[in-house]
Amino acid sequence: MAQLLAVGVALLIVALVLGMLLVNRVYRDHLALLRQRAEQVTQLAEQWSDGSISQLNFLASLRLLDRAAAARIQVFSPWGELIFDSRRGSRIDPPISEAMINGALSGRPGSGLGPVQSSLREGDYRLTWVIEPFPLNGRFGAVLLSSTVSDLGGAVKKLFGLITLATVAGLLVSLPIIILVAKRTVRHLMTMHQAALALAEGDFQQRVPVQGRDEVAQLGKAFNRMADHLQSLEELRREWIGNISHELRTPLTSLRGFLQAMKDDIVPPAERHRYLPLALGEVARLTRLTDDLLELARIEGDGLRLA
């Protein structure tokens, strides 16, 4: 559950960051295009100021550029007077101050992005603007281009809201599935826990059911393989103990018979020397078996070290 929430939050953050980057890229591209148009206008203004073109041709060219650039063009004299306005009477004014215009008249260009100062498009659009100085009669005039662009910030907010809603809806829809999967996983783990406890008590017949091919199923298969191996070892241990018991019982039975016969005087004293080597042989056999058992215990306790 925590992992799913982390994924949802990560998706929201990524969507927000990508949206902001997209907005900044669109605004930057729009400003770059507006600067190119402003350079064209300043070139025309310089040609008009040095007498290369007439004022009539200058104004006509500005109107053509206004339609081509889809931007409002304003030209200011060195004294801050508005010489030309391609959209005179427009109810949308550029969001720039008199200080910015005076800065351009001093030779400093500027650009920016601001809200639309109009009740007609407020909230849906933003206004980009570029102001460039140009020489006029030994001083600087200014060319101001402004253009509206859709308020992508609002669109990004709406998109972010939709992604948030989709993420929350996805979490709500997937929550029952997650709970069911979690319960199934916990049930299998508890089964393996009980089987492990029984295995530790010596019940090597314990096995766990395996369903599917997920990680829990792989764990169940590994548990069953371990139980099979332990059961095989237990069967070998029992077989070995049976063999050892038989091997020990044979010399002990022989020794008991020899000693009992000597005690009951069944074997005459003159013939006892014939049975003593046999008894010693059985003792040696027992000694070898005991040494083998001790060596095996040492190997199991310390581990076999290979040279």
Secondary structure, DSSP 8 states (H G I E B T S, - for coil): -HHHHHHHHHHHHHHHHHHHHHHHHHHHHHHHHHHHHHHHHHHHHHHHHTTSS-HHHHHHHHHHHHHHHTSEEEEE-TTS-EEEETTTT-S-B----HHHHHHHHTT--EEEEEE-BSSSSTTTEEEEEEEEEEEETTEEEEEEEEEEEE-HHHHHHHHHHHHHHHHHHHHHHHHHHHHHHHHHHHHHHHHHHHHHHHHHTT-TT------SSSHHHHHHHHHHHHHHHHHHHHHHHHHHHHHHHHHHHHHHHHHHHHHHHHHTT-S-GGGHHHHHHHHHHHHHHHHHHHHHHHHHHHHHHH-----
